[in-house]
Amino acid sequence: MDTFVWDENFITGLVDVDDQHQTLIASFNALSDALQYSNATGDDQALGQAYEHMLCYTLYHFAEEEQLMRERGLDARHVKTHSALHRQFAEQVATMWSARSALQQPAQSFVGFLAYWLGMHILGIDQAMARQMQSMAQGLTAEQACAREAQLHDQGTQALIGMVGRLYHVLTVQNAELARSNALLEERVAERTCELAHANARLEAYASTDALLKIANRGCFDVRIVDACASAQRRAQPLGLLIIDVDHFKRYNDSYGHPAGDGCLQAVARAVAQALPRSTDLLARYGGEEFVVILYDTDAAGAAVVAARVVAQVAALALPHRGSDVAPHVTVSVGASAHQQVDKDAAVQLLAQADAALYQAKATGRNRWVAG
């Protein structure tokens, strides 16, 4: 069943762009068919493939459009707005896809959003892009073409109004359903947190080993990082630190359950341990799904090598993660820091720098390392 039908109102006059739009529409319609088939049979394999194909082609099309705008020299204001809409769409698609199980009618809501957004986007900003290119071909500057466009009302205005209304309806329904789902999840998380708090209260405050992962725990790390800094300062040696976070681990727990989540953390801990160059380097559980590594006698270049190895080693596990929008398998983000000369404040500084680098790794896409 086609959810989006191409007609002459969507023609921009840019041959490559129009061809890509039609291919994009075909991928939306294929995803719609896959959703219908999955709902009827419970088979998600074809659905996952259709989604990945749609998303990959969408990102390719966005990149091509943005490159075309730069090559034609369009006004920077239009390019910025246009590119921002591309990013917002990609983020919204990922959010809706990961939350589709919480929707009462996932096929209608998800594919409806795709169709209405694309129609609105083509009739709106893509047509504006095409008209500005035509104006520039007629001799106007980029700034003049942008100003001229701001005064025009194209033939798609009325259609846009209707599409905006339908898009708003789709998002309103989705947000209401997600709010109900989130309320239930928060209740479950609160119950689980309370249970864990009582369990943790019975544990020894500074036991050296994490009971689940069989590696050093936070208490042990807090002691060892101070000792490591003192030793590095005394020996005039560099010291490196990694903070590692399992990407979208809460989604993994929600998708597979807490026992599977424990198994995931154990597998990640083993992979990280194998990536460390020396048995003397300390791997510890820092909290939840976060790990920390003390790299003795290691400078910034060495810490970067180990960080890259950790990312690759975890990815090589190929643990399926259907809740991740980063990759189809479990991945980690890593923040790395190192001091060539260690002083009394190095522990706090190393942690702050590695944490900031980890935040940057997450903000720029996850499944990567960043040096602080």
N, C-alpha and C positions, 0 to 999 in steps of 0.2 A: 504494500500500500504506500503510495507516494504521499509524503507529508508536506512536500514543498513542490510547487509546479512553476517552472520557469515561463515567463512571458516577456513581451517586448519592453515593459516598463523597467525591467532590471538590466537592460543593455546599457553599458557605459560608453561603448564605442572604442574601448581599449581592448584589442583582440585577446591578448594574453590574460588580462584580468577577467574578461567575460568567460573565456574558456575555463579558467580556474574556478570561477563561481559555479559553473555548471557541474564541474567535477566535484566540488564541495557539496552541492545539492545532492548529487548521486550518493555521496558517502553518508549524508544525513538520512536519505531514504533507505539505504542499506542498513544503517543502524536501527532505524524504525522497524524494519522487517526482522532484524535479529532480536530486538526486544520482544516483539510479538511471539517469535518462535521460542525464545527462552521462557516466557511466561507460560506458554502452552506445554513445553516439554521439560523444563527445568534444566536444560543444557546451556551452560554459561560459556562454553569454549568459543563457539562462533560469535557470541555476544562480545566477549573480551577482544577478539580479533577485530570485529567491526568497530568497536570503540577506539582501539589503538590506531587503526587505519584512519578513522575520521580525525582524531586528534593530531596525528602526525601530518596529515595533509593540510589541516587547518593552520598549524604553525608554519608549515612551508609556504602556504598562500600569504599569510600575514608578512612573513619575511620578504617575500617577493614584492608585495605591495609597498612595503616600507623602503625597499631598495629602489623601486621605481620612482617613488616620490623624491628620494634624495638625488637620483640621477637627473630627474626633470627640474630640480631646483625649486620645488614648491616652497611657499612661505613656511618658515619654521613653526609658526603657531598652529597651522593646519597639521603639519607632520607630527607635532607633539600630541595634539588632541587625538588624531587618528591612531597613533601608536598606543596611546593610553587605553583607548577603547579595545584594541586588540588584546592588551594584557588583561583588562578586566574580564573580557569574555573567556579567556583561557582559565583564569582563576575561578570564575563562576561555574564553568563546565566541570572542572575538577571537583569543586565542592559538591555540586549536584550529583555527580557520578558516585562519589564516595558515600553520599548520604541517600542514595536511591532506595536502599532497603527500608528506609524510614518513611518513604512516600507511599500513600495508599494506591496511587495510580502512576507508577514510575515511568511507564512508556509515554503516557499522555503528557505528563509534566516535563519530562526530560526532552523528548523530541519536540514537543510544543515550544519549549524555550529556544531550542536550536533554530527551528524554522522561523519563529517570529523575530528573533534577534537578527538572523541573516537578512531577512526581508527588510527590516528596519535599517540595517547597516548599509545594504546596497543602495536602497532608495535615498538614504540620507547622506552619510559622509563619503561613500564611494562615488556617488554621482557628483557630489561637490568636488571631489578630487579630480574627476574627469573634466568637469567644466572649467576648473582652474587651469588644467593643462591645455584645454582648447583656447582659453583666453590668452595664455602665455604664447601659444603658437601664433596668435593673431597680433602679437607685439607688446602685450602688457607685461609689466614686471610682475614678479611673484607677489609683491605686496599689493599691487593694484588688482591683480587677479583675485587675491584673497578678499580685499575690500569689496570688489564687485560681487563676489559670491555671497557676501553677507547681506546684500540688498535684494538678492533674488529669491523667488519662491518657485521651486520646480514642480513638475507634474505629480510628483509622489507625495506631496504634502498631506493630502487627505488620507492616502493609504497609510502614511506614517502615523497619523493620529490614531487610527484604528488599531494598528499594530502595537503602538505603545500601550494602549488600553489592555489589549490581550496579554501582552508581556507582563504588565503590572499584575494582572489577575493570576497568571501562572506563578510569579514570584511570591505573591501574597499567600497563595495556597501552600506553596512549598515552605515558606517561612513559618506558617502556622503549624504545619505538620512537624517540621524540625524542632520547633519550640516545645511541642508536646513530647517528642522523642528525647530531647535534651533534658527536660525536667525529669523524665524517668531515669535517664542515665545518671544524672546528678544524684538522685536518690540512691541508686545502686552504688555509685562511687562513695557516697557518704557512709553507707552501711559498711562497705568494704574497708574504707579508711579507718572507721571505728574499730573494726575487728583487728586490723593490722596494728593499730595503736596499742590495744590491750596485749597483743602477742609480743610486740616489741618491748613493752614494759617489763615483761618477764625475762627478757634476755639480759645478759651481762652488758653493761654500758660500753665497755671497751674490749670486748673479745676480739682477737686479732683476725679471725677468719669469718667471711660471709658464709652463713649456713647453706645457702642455696648454691652459690657459685663456686665455693671452695677456693676463693681468692681473698686477698686482704680486704678488710672492710674500711669504712670511713674513719673509725677511731684509730685503726692502725696507720692509715695514710696520714692523718693529722700529726701523728708522732714522727713518722718517717720523713715527711717533707721538711720538718724543722731540722732533723738530724742530717738530712741530705744537704741542706743549705749550709749548715755549719761545716760539714766535711768538705764541700766544694770550696768554701771560702778559705778553709785551712790549707787545702792542697792546691789552691789557685787553679781549679778546674771549672769548665763550664757545666751548666746543668739545664736539662730540658724537661718539658712537661707537656703532656697531652691530656685534653678533656674530650671524651668520646660520648656521643649521644646516639641511641638507636632511633632512626627516623620513624616518626608516626607510630611509636610503640603502643600508645593507648588504642589506636585503631586496630593494631594487631591483637591486643587483648580482647577488644570488643568483637572482632571477627572470629577468632579462634578459641577464645576462652583463656582464663588465667593459667591453667596447667600448661597449655601450649606456649603461653607467654613465658613461663618459667623455663621451658625447654629452649625457647628462642634465645633468652639471655645466656643460658649455659653454653649454647653453641657459639654465640658471639664472643663470650669470654674466652673460649678455647681458641677461636680464630685470632683474637687480638694477642693472646699469649704466644701463638705461633709466629706472629709478625714481629715480635720483639727480638732484637739482635742478641741480647744477653740474658742469661737466667738471673742475673743480679738486678736487672731493671724491675721495678715494682709495679704490678698491675693491681688496682684496687677498685672495688665498687664504690662509687662516689655518692650514689643515691638513686633509687628507682632504676631507670634504664640508662643511667650515666656511669661511665667508667673514667678512671684517671690513671695515668702512667707517669712514673718518675723515671727519667732517662739520665742515668748517671754518666758524667764525663761526656756530655753530648752538647754540641753547639747547635745553632739555628739550622744549618744545612743538614746536620744529622737528624734533628727532630723532624724536619720536613720529609726526609726519606722514610722515616718510620711511619709518619702520619699517612703518607701515600700508600705505604704497604698495608696499613691497617684497613684503609678504605677498600683496597683491592681484595684483601684476604676475606673480609666479611661478604663482599659482593660475590666472591667465588663460592660461598656456601650455597647460593641459589635457593635460599629458603623462601618459599612462596609467601607473598604478602599482598593479598587482594585489596587491602585497605589503603595501600600507599599510592600517592599520585606522583611519586618520584620514579619508581621502578616496580616491576612485577615481583620483585624479591626484596628481602630485608636488606637495608643499607644503613650506613652510619655517616654522621657528620663529625668532623674532628677539628678542634682548635689546638694549634701548636704554639708554644712559646719557648724561649731559651735565653739564658743570660751567659755571656762570655765571662763576665766578672760578677761574682755572687757576693752580696752583702747581707746585712742582718734583716733587711726588709724584702729579700728576694722571694720568700714563700708567698707573701701576699701579692707581690707584683706579678709573679709567674702565673698565679691562679687568675688574677684579673685579666691579664693579657690573653691567656688561653681561653678564658670564658668569652671575652669580646670577639676573639677569632672564631669561636664556635658559633656565636650569634650571627656573625657575618656569613659563615658557611651555610647556616640554615636559611638566612635571608636571601642568599643568592642561588638557592635551588636544592640544597642538601646533597647527600651522596658525594661529598667532596671534603677536602681539608683546606684550611686557611691558616696561614702563619700570622701570629700577632706581633 
